[in-house]
Amino acid sequence: MRLLFIILFFLPLCLLSACASIGNTASPKPETQNSLAVRKLETGSCGLFVWKADASRDFILFASETDMAVLQKGVETPLTANGSISDVRSLAFTDLQGRPVKLQLADEQKIEGGARYKSGSLVMVTDEGWEQYISVVGLYACQLLKTT
């Protein structure tokens, strides 16, 4: 009788503790962020830096010959250029899901080593199929001198 009591009492406790120790085995979601990671240009290379045109000035798009990324839902997402990126005023990309990402920049101001764009728009397609418009500003710059 005593053995039956031990089995009926302790067996469910052991099973419950085993279930509790398994935990969540699903892969963690990537951490969300407000801005892309810092980008440094190599000597002789050029790149386009794009920020939100609001008080936060979050860095949300970068494009160069070797690296293209956009911030989507707080996650850095690689992009593929649809054609040349030589005219940075109007660029078209495709994200990892095959959705279009379009960038239009305006109000160009030439500066030493590049150009500043005082206005523009970034258009991305959401998971639900809606176009999301973001007002942006940009900077196209070339790294002419070696940095340390």
Contacts in CASP RR format, 6 or more apart in sequence:
PFRMAT RR
TARGET T0000
AUTHOR 0000-0000-0000
METHOD contacts of the structure
MODEL  1
MRLLFIILFFLPLCLLSACASIGNTASPKPETQNSLAVRKLETGSCGLFV
WKADASRDFILFASETDMAVLQKGVETPLTANGSISDVRSLAFTDLQGRP
VKLQLADEQKIEGGARYKSGSLVMVTDEGWEQYISVVGLYACQLLKTT
30 75 0 8 1.000
32 73 0 8 1.000
32 74 0 8 1.000
32 75 0 8 1.000
33 71 0 8 1.000
33 74 0 8 1.000
33 75 0 8 1.000
33 76 0 8 1.000
34 56 0 8 1.000
34 58 0 8 1.000
34 71 0 8 1.000
34 74 0 8 1.000
35 58 0 8 1.000
35 59 0 8 1.000
35 60 0 8 1.000
35 71 0 8 1.000
36 59 0 8 1.000
36 60 0 8 1.000
36 61 0 8 1.000
36 62 0 8 1.000
36 69 0 8 1.000
36 70 0 8 1.000
36 71 0 8 1.000
36 76 0 8 1.000
37 76 0 8 1.000
39 47 0 8 1.000
39 49 0 8 1.000
39 62 0 8 1.000
39 64 0 8 1.000
39 67 0 8 1.000
40 147 0 8 1.000
41 47 0 8 1.000
41 64 0 8 1.000
41 141 0 8 1.000
41 142 0 8 1.000
41 143 0 8 1.000
42 143 0 8 1.000
43 143 0 8 1.000
43 144 0 8 1.000
43 145 0 8 1.000
43 146 0 8 1.000
43 147 0 8 1.000
44 142 0 8 1.000
44 143 0 8 1.000
44 144 0 8 1.000
45 64 0 8 1.000
45 65 0 8 1.000
45 66 0 8 1.000
45 142 0 8 1.000
45 143 0 8 1.000
46 64 0 8 1.000
46 65 0 8 1.000
46 114 0 8 1.000
46 140 0 8 1.000
46 141 0 8 1.000
46 142 0 8 1.000
46 143 0 8 1.000
47 62 0 8 1.000
47 63 0 8 1.000
47 64 0 8 1.000
47 140 0 8 1.000
47 141 0 8 1.000
47 142 0 8 1.000
48 61 0 8 1.000
48 62 0 8 1.000
48 63 0 8 1.000
48 64 0 8 1.000
48 85 0 8 1.000
48 88 0 8 1.000
48 91 0 8 1.000
48 138 0 8 1.000
48 139 0 8 1.000
48 140 0 8 1.000
49 59 0 8 1.000
49 61 0 8 1.000
49 62 0 8 1.000
49 138 0 8 1.000
49 139 0 8 1.000
49 140 0 8 1.000
49 141 0 8 1.000
50 59 0 8 1.000
50 60 0 8 1.000
50 61 0 8 1.000
50 62 0 8 1.000
50 63 0 8 1.000
50 103 0 8 1.000
50 105 0 8 1.000
50 122 0 8 1.000
50 136 0 8 1.000
50 137 0 8 1.000
50 138 0 8 1.000
50 139 0 8 1.000
51 57 0 8 1.000
51 58 0 8 1.000
51 59 0 8 1.000
51 60 0 8 1.000
51 136 0 8 1.000
51 137 0 8 1.000
51 138 0 8 1.000
52 58 0 8 1.000
52 60 0 8 1.000
52 134 0 8 1.000
52 135 0 8 1.000
52 136 0 8 1.000
53 119 0 8 1.000
53 120 0 8 1.000
53 135 0 8 1.000
53 136 0 8 1.000
53 137 0 8 1.000
54 135 0 8 1.000
58 71 0 8 1.000
59 71 0 8 1.000
60 70 0 8 1.000
60 71 0 8 1.000
60 122 0 8 1.000
60 134 0 8 1.000
60 136 0 8 1.000
61 69 0 8 1.000
61 70 0 8 1.000
61 71 0 8 1.000
61 103 0 8 1.000
61 122 0 8 1.000
61 136 0 8 1.000
62 68 0 8 1.000
62 69 0 8 1.000
63 79 0 8 1.000
63 81 0 8 1.000
63 85 0 8 1.000
63 88 0 8 1.000
63 91 0 8 1.000
63 93 0 8 1.000
64 85 0 8 1.000
65 85 0 8 1.000
68 78 0 8 1.000
68 79 0 8 1.000
68 80 0 8 1.000
68 81 0 8 1.000
68 85 0 8 1.000
68 93 0 8 1.000
69 76 0 8 1.000
69 77 0 8 1.000
69 78 0 8 1.000
69 79 0 8 1.000
70 76 0 8 1.000
70 77 0 8 1.000
70 79 0 8 1.000
70 93 0 8 1.000
70 95 0 8 1.000
70 101 0 8 1.000
70 122 0 8 1.000
70 124 0 8 1.000
71 77 0 8 1.000
72 95 0 8 1.000
72 124 0 8 1.000
77 95 0 8 1.000
77 96 0 8 1.000
78 95 0 8 1.000
78 96 0 8 1.000
79 93 0 8 1.000
79 94 0 8 1.000
79 95 0 8 1.000
79 101 0 8 1.000
80 93 0 8 1.000
80 94 0 8 1.000
81 91 0 8 1.000
81 92 0 8 1.000
81 93 0 8 1.000
82 92 0 8 1.000
82 93 0 8 1.000
82 94 0 8 1.000
82 100 0 8 1.000
83 92 0 8 1.000
85 91 0 8 1.000
88 105 0 8 1.000
88 115 0 8 1.000
88 117 0 8 1.000
88 140 0 8 1.000
89 104 0 8 1.000
89 105 0 8 1.000
89 106 0 8 1.000
89 108 0 8 1.000
89 117 0 8 1.000
90 103 0 8 1.000
90 104 0 8 1.000
90 105 0 8 1.000
91 102 0 8 1.000
91 103 0 8 1.000
92 100 0 8 1.000
92 101 0 8 1.000
92 102 0 8 1.000
92 103 0 8 1.000
93 100 0 8 1.000
93 101 0 8 1.000
93 102 0 8 1.000
93 103 0 8 1.000
94 100 0 8 1.000
94 101 0 8 1.000
95 101 0 8 1.000
95 124 0 8 1.000
99 124 0 8 1.000
99 125 0 8 1.000
100 123 0 8 1.000
100 124 0 8 1.000
100 125 0 8 1.000
101 122 0 8 1.000
101 123 0 8 1.000
101 124 0 8 1.000
101 125 0 8 1.000
102 122 0 8 1.000
102 123 0 8 1.000
103 120 0 8 1.000
103 121 0 8 1.000
103 122 0 8 1.000
103 123 0 8 1.000
103 136 0 8 1.000
104 120 0 8 1.000
104 121 0 8 1.000
104 123 0 8 1.000
105 117 0 8 1.000
105 119 0 8 1.000
105 120 0 8 1.000
105 136 0 8 1.000
105 138 0 8 1.000
106 117 0 8 1.000
106 118 0 8 1.000
106 119 0 8 1.000
106 120 0 8 1.000
107 117 0 8 1.000
107 118 0 8 1.000
107 119 0 8 1.000
107 120 0 8 1.000
108 115 0 8 1.000
108 116 0 8 1.000
108 117 0 8 1.000
109 115 0 8 1.000
109 116 0 8 1.000
109 117 0 8 1.000
109 118 0 8 1.000
113 141 0 8 1.000
113 142 0 8 1.000
113 144 0 8 1.000
114 139 0 8 1.000
114 140 0 8 1.000
114 141 0 8 1.000
114 142 0 8 1.000
115 139 0 8 1.000
115 140 0 8 1.000
116 137 0 8 1.000
116 138 0 8 1.000
116 139 0 8 1.000
116 140 0 8 1.000
117 137 0 8 1.000
117 138 0 8 1.000
117 139 0 8 1.000
117 140 0 8 1.000
118 137 0 8 1.000
119 135 0 8 1.000
119 136 0 8 1.000
119 137 0 8 1.000
120 135 0 8 1.000
120 136 0 8 1.000
120 137 0 8 1.000
120 138 0 8 1.000
121 133 0 8 1.000
121 134 0 8 1.000
121 135 0 8 1.000
121 136 0 8 1.000
122 133 0 8 1.000
122 134 0 8 1.000
122 136 0 8 1.000
123 131 0 8 1.000
123 132 0 8 1.000
123 133 0 8 1.000
123 134 0 8 1.000
124 131 0 8 1.000
124 132 0 8 1.000
124 134 0 8 1.000
125 131 0 8 1.000
125 132 0 8 1.000
126 132 0 8 1.000
END
